[in-house]
Amino acid sequence: MDFPHKGQRKRGETKEEVKKTVMGAVVEQTSIEQSAEQFSTKDGDTIRYHLNKLDINGISEVFISSFQQCGELLKRKKKIKSPLILAVDTMDIRYYGKRRDEYIHQYKNEWFYRYITVSTVKSPYGALPLGAFPVSTFDSKEGLLESLFNKFSLKNRNIKVLYADRGFYSVEVVKLLQAYTIPFVIGARKNKKIRSYLENFPKTGKITSVPYTMKSVQGETTEVMLHAYWLPKRKDWFVCISWHISSEQQIYDYCHRWGIETSYRLLKSISVSTTTNNATVRFLYLCFSLLVLALYVCFRSSVIPPFFTPPSNKPLLKRSRPVTLYFTLRCLRSSLYGGEIV
């Protein structure tokens, strides 16, 4: 990867040391200080000094390019089918510092950084990350989605359906998706109007679908389909909206969270330990963790992306042991240390 560093002396050497130190922190699930002791001739403060020079747009471009390499390779190997099934979701990471800036959100007494991610789902080997963006307090969901679609050139011809959680339930988001003619399923908020619908729906365990008119605070309206069915174990209603979907099965797929929650659990298990209040550096750590997940999906698909150099001359994926996230981390660890996988 061409790390987005500004010009400086020994630029190439510095870039490699910074990259190796951050990846070491991800692989060892430790801090930059400890990783620098193992993988760099520079100390942790010097590594952080260079990390602070990075900008969010440069980081996003570099990693999106790497994710797209994985996606294109998997499509050529027919591991991912086209048109794509995509999941867009938000991810919150708690923050305990005292500094406040545009990237730090608040809900009640909790403070957190928020990121929007897009992934392919319904592949046999897990959700493949395609990109991530930090969310500022000035960003709107529809604005972020529009930037996302433009960056990835996403149109109706290459998206079978888009899944999003109820954080995207708004007239503005729905009208944007309709303007791009993208079929979608979005979790619905159980407002007073929807609860009045639910009173007349049968609790049979089967999906009940009716036309529904969404209305914003400003008075804008749009037409969608409202779906609901009773979950006996939870003793509650599952509710979502959709537009131009191809089958009822997509509603069931959405209800079971389409594999995206599992990816988030894996992502949090390999996050870098940090107390930094630099939003750019935190975003960099997240992208490196997403890159490990992308590598994990590729390995499970028996594919080695071009940006990864195997640690030895032995066949990497023709092994008796199963390909797990732990195995992926061991491959990266061996590559960093220059040894073989054990």
N, C-alpha and C positions, 0 to 999 in steps of 0.2 A: 504494500500500500504506500502511496505517496503521501506521507504525513504532512498536513498543511502548516508547516512552520514558516515563519518569516525569515528573510535572509540574515545570515550571521556567519561567523567564521566556523569552519569545520561543521558546516550545516548537515552534510550527509551522516557523519559520525554521530552527531547529537540526535538526529532523528531516529537513528537505529537504537541508540541507548534508551531514549525516551519510550519508544514503542516496546522494546523488550522489557523495560521496567514495568510498564502498565500491564502488559500481558502477563508478566510474572505475578503481579499482584492479583490478577483475576484467577489465574491457574492455582496459585497457592492460597487464595482467599485470605489475603493479608493486606497490609497497608503499603503505601508507596515507600515509606522509610525502610521497612524490612525488605521489600523487594529490591530496592536500590542496592542494598548490601550484597545481594546475591547476583544481580544481573547487570550492574553498572559500575563504572569507575568513578561515577559522580555520586554525591550524597543525595538524600531525599529532598533537601531544600533546593538544590540545584535543579533536580528533575522537576519539582513543582514550579520553579521559576520559568522554565521553558514551557511547561504546560499552560501557565497563565498567559502566554503569548498567543495561544490558539483562539480562534473565533468559532462560533456555533455554526455558521454557514459552511465554513471550510470542513469542519468535522462531519457535518451531515452529508456533504457531497462525497467525501472519501468513503464513508461507510456504505452509503446507498449504492455506490459503484460496486463494492465488494458483495453486497447482498444480491445485486442484480446478476453478478457473475454466477452465483450459486443458483439463482432462479433459472437463468438461461441454460445452464448445464443440466439441471434436473429436467427441464422441458425437452431438451434434445435427447436425453436418456429415457423420455416418456415416463418419468417418475411423478411429474406434475402435469395434469391435463389442462387444456385450454378449451373454453374460457375459464378464468380463475374464479375460485371461491375465496373471497377476502374477508378478513375480520379487522375492524377498526375499533380500538379500545383505548381507554386512558389508564395510566398507571401512576399511583401516588407513592412517593417515598418520603417518610417522615423526616422532619428537620427539627433539631433541638437548639440551634444557635440563636443568638440575639439579633443578628443582622437581618434586615428586611430589604428586599428588592423586588423588581417586577416579576421574578420567577418564583417567588415564595408565596404560596396560597395559604389561606386560613379558612378553617371550618370549625366553628365554636372555639375551643381552646387548643386546637391542634394546628400545627404549621407543617407544610409539606411542599415538595417539588412535584410537579405534574408533567407527565409525558404522554404524547399520543403516539400509538404504534399501529402499524399496518402489517398484517401477516397473511400468508396463504394458509388455508385450512383444508380439511378433508383429504389430505394426502395420507398414504399408509404409514408415513414415517414421522408424523408430527407437523406442527405449525412452523413454517419457514418465515423468519423475519424479513421484511422488505424495506423497512425504514422506520425511523423514530424522529420525533421533533419535540423540543421542550415547549411547554405551554406557558405563556406569560399571563399576567392578570389582565392584560389589555386584549388578549386574543379571544375571538369568538369561535365556537365549534364549526360554524359554516365556513368561516374564513380559513381555518386550518384545513378543513376538508378540501376546499377549492385549491389551496396551495398544493395539497397532496395529489390531487387528480392531475394538476398541471405538471408537477414534477415527474410523475410516473406516466404521463400521457394515457391516463386511464379513461376508457370510453366504454360504452355499452357492449361493443363487439368483443372485448376481451375480459369482461366481468360477467360471470353467470349470476352471482348474487353477492351482496355485501351485507355482512352482519355487524351490528353495532349495539352497544348496551344502552340502557335507558338514559344515560347522560347525554345522548344525542337526540333524545326525544323532543323535537321542537319543530314548529312549522317552517322556520328558516332552513333547517337542515334538510327536511323532507323536500321542500321546493327546490333546493339545490340539487339533490339526487335525481329528482324528476326532470330537472332541466338537462342533466347529463344523461338521462334515460338509463339510469343504473338501477336494476331490480334490488330491493333491499328488504331486510327484516330488522326491526329496531324494537327493543324492549320498551313497553309503554308504562307511563306513570299512572297509578290508579287514582285519578282525580275524581271529583264528584260525578262528572258526566259518565266516565267509564264505569264507576261503581253502580250507577243506575242501570247500565247495560247488564252488568254481571248478575243483578238480582233476577233477571229473566232467563239466564242461561242454565241449561241442564248440567248437573254434576255427574256426567257419565264417564269421564275420563277420555272423551273424544273431543276433538277440536271443534269449536263453534266459531264460524266466521261470518261477519256482517260488514256492510259498507259503513264507513265512519268518516265524519267531517272534523278535521282538526281546526282549531281556531286559536290564533295568537292573542296576546294582550292588546296588540295594535289593531286587531280586527281582521287580519289576513286569514284566509281559509285555504284548505287543500283537502283533496279526497284520497283516502287510503282504505285498506281493509283492516278491520280489527279482529284479532284472533284470541281466543281464550279457552282454556280447559282446566278442569279441576284436578289438583294433585292431592290424592287421598292421604299420602304419608305426611305431607306438609300441612294439610288441611287449609289450603290456600289456593288462590287462582294464579295460574300463569297467564300473563297478558302481553301481547306484542302487536305491532302494526306491520303491514307489508305493502308492497307495491310491485305489481308485475312479476311475481315469483312464478316458477314453473310447476311446483308441486307442493302438496301439503307436507311432504317429508322434510322440507326445508324448515318448517316450523318446529318439528320435533328435534331436528339437528340443532337449531338455535337454543331450544330449551335446555339441551344437555351441554350447552356452553362450548360446542364446536372445537374443543381441544385447546382453546386459547388460555384457559385458566391453568392448565397443566404447564404450559410454557412459562407463565408468570411465576409459578412456584419454582421451576427450574432456574429461571432468571435470577430470582432473589437468592437462591442457594449459591450462586457464583458471583455475587456482587462484591466489588472492592470495598474494604473497610475504610471509611473516610469521615472526617469532620470538617472538610473544606466548605466554605460558604461561597465558592466560585461556581456559578451555575454552569459555565462552559466546561470546567473540569469534571463536574458531576455528570454532565451529558456525555463526555468522552468515556467515562467509566461504564456508563450504561451501554454505549455503542459497542465497546469491547466485549461486554457480557453477551450482547445480542449476537455478536460475531461468533462467539463460542457455540451458541445455540444453532446458528446457521451451519456451522461446521459439523455439529452433532447430527443434524438432519441429513446433511450430505453423506456422512459416514454410514448412517443407517440405510441410505439409499445406494450404498456401494459406489459412491462418487467422491472423488477428491478434487476440490476446487483449485483453480490455478494459483491462488494466492498462498496456498499452504504447501510447504516443503516437507515431505515425510522425513522422520528422524533417522531412518536407516534405509538400506537397499532392499530389505526384505519386503515382501508384499504386505501392505498395511492392513487391508481389509479382508484378506483371505486367512482368517484366523478361526480357531475353534471357539474362542470366547465370544459372547454376544457384544454387540456395539451398544454401550451405555454412555451416559454423560460422564461417568467416572472414567471410562475408557478414553473418551475424547480428551478429558483433562490430562490423562496420562500421556497421550500422544503429544499434546502441546508441551507438557512438562519435559518430556524427553527431547523434543525439538529444541526447547530453550537451553537445556543443559548439554545438548549435542551428543546424547547417548541413544541407546535403543530402548524400545518399549519392553517393559518387564511385567 
